[in-house]
Amino acid sequence: MRAFKAHLLGLAPYPYQKVEAPVKLDQNESPFDLPLPLKEEALRRLARLPWNRYPEIHAEGLRRRLAGLLDWPEEGIVLAPGSNLLILALAVAAEEVLDLSPSFPHYAHAARMAGTPYRTLPLREGFSLPLEEALASFQGGVFFLPNPHAPTGTLFAEEALRALAERAREVGGLLVVDEAYREFAGTDFSHLGRGNPHVALLRTFSKAFSLGGIRAGYLLAAPEVAQVVREVLPPFVLPAHTGAILEVVLENPGYVGEVVETVRSERERVYGRLLSHPTWRPHRSHTNFLLVRTPDAAEAFGHLLAQGILVRRQDHYPGLSGCIRVTVGLKEEMDAFLKAAFEVAYA
Ligand SMILES: Cc1ncc(COP(=O)(O)O)c(C=O)c1O
């Protein structure tokens, strides 16, 4: 094959395999669909749109709305069908990509796709941030830092992020704080990017906003950073239907609080119950999932699946031997999970 760049031929596929199961706890989705009245309103708006026309080139209307809601300059906002695409655009633009290991796998995957030099820093014992190493290693380029962290659920301290934000300014790099799970932690690190063009925030509608299927995320950055990312993305990248749905949820965000409250209280309940498990150890989480260390991830996964519960194995990541990741779902789903988890203990 001479059509493609050589580095793309050996690229490992994204680590996801579709498996059908009655209780689906494998993709960190919201267990709630968008409330029906909001879906109906979005459908009405969709019907009124001219489908033969291209949408706005850079989702100007929605950016204006977000700018007002978040008090962020409109020129510093980039909207895209999923924050994954923003990660790819940033990786294409980056001189170098830096991340943590383990971390959200798309940072490394995007860097490899883009042919951008990539380095990763192992987390410390207990999944803490290797701050000294991170400060020393960050010499420029783009540093992707999910906070709360995926796939461990850890929330890194504000002081560490401040130090990295200052380091980014010093070396002229860009610290990208990926806030995909921020609603479940109750955090907002956007202040780090106000007045520091070397910090950007990445956000998604796929989790707390219950819109995983709609594909939407955005970047908050300095206008000069956002400008580069917008130009790396194809024009008219946000589909009109995604835009119409976002308009409705931004006008009616009340349901998000209920999603977050339910997920947080279930997360704490399940975490608490798992503490008394004889062999499984949950890691404290600030997200909508729990990382659980078991004696054998393959066995735990197989046993849960046999009971109709689909989770995600994480034991292929460095430092995560025996680990599975369980999305926090509805109470009845988590009851089924707990029942199966405790059965394995006494099998
Ligand atoms: C840390 C992190 N960032 C980004 C994403 C991707 O989000 P999106 O659905 O907006 O592409 C995910 C999805 O699971 C994630 O875990």
The ligand as a Gaussian input file, in Angstrom:
#p B3LYP/6-31G(d) Opt

LIG

0 1
 C      -11.695000      12.431000      29.369000
 C      -12.550000      12.398000      28.159000
 N      -12.439000      13.372000      27.252000
 C      -13.188000      13.397000      26.138000
 C      -14.101000      12.394000      25.877000
 C      -14.848000      12.415000      24.564000
 O      -15.985000      13.098000      24.621000
 P      -16.900000      13.350000      23.310000
 O      -18.043000      12.405000      23.422000
 O      -17.298000      14.782000      23.458000
 O      -16.073000      13.111000      22.070000
 C      -14.283000      11.366000      26.785000
 C      -15.253000      10.290000      26.508000
 O      -15.413000       9.330000      27.172000
 C      -13.474000      11.358000      27.954000
 O      -13.567000      10.365000      28.834000

